[in-house]
Amino acid sequence: MNNEIGGHLKAVNQAPARMSAQSGAASRTTKKLKADQKTAGLTKLAKVETVALWHAVNWMEVVLREWKRDGFKDDQDQAQHEVQRQHLTTAKRALRNVNAIRKEQ
């Protein structure tokens, strides 16, 4: 499986500069996250945390799109893609719930 995903990540590694800008933004927000955690406590979610989750879910979507675009090697590869696609759907749903929880706090 690592070789399969590694091949798909090769295409994703050539992603536009937008992705590198996102990672730069993440490093700038690290200090803000620590400050938010000190003031918010461990039970509250900071906006920067939910944004980081959004970036992770978005990255997973990009990887799966590139995987599908590159084509499947065989039926097993396609089945594994479908499993990961279901995980993505679950992750998106969970992220919506996390955002709702953060907004209630």
Secondary structure, DSSP 8 states (H G I E B T S, - for coil): -HHHHHHHHHHHHT--HHHHHHHHHHHHHHHHHHHHHHHH-SSS--HHHHHHHHHHHHHHHHHHHHHHHH--SSHHHHHHHHHHHHHHHHHHHHHHHHHHHHHH-
